[in-house]
Amino acid sequence: MSTSAPPSSVRPAGGFGPILRALRYLRRYRLEALGALLSLLLVSVANLAAPQMIRIAIDEGLARGERRPVLMAVGGLVAIA
């Protein structure tokens, strides 16, 4: 087993090179890439909002015996689905 240093021609992994190459490739597809990014952001927001809707339904609706917060939370869940 050798413990010598790697040859100088071998570049270490990482850095911004692969990212910059990918961004140069995406230049042609700006609108599609922007649409994909916006879609990912919307899905992330929906995934974060769903548990909050359930929390509202339980804490403000079921625990207090009120129907309106439960219906609003269910409507919100249907809207984000």
Beta strands, then each sheet from edge to edge (+ up, - down):
end
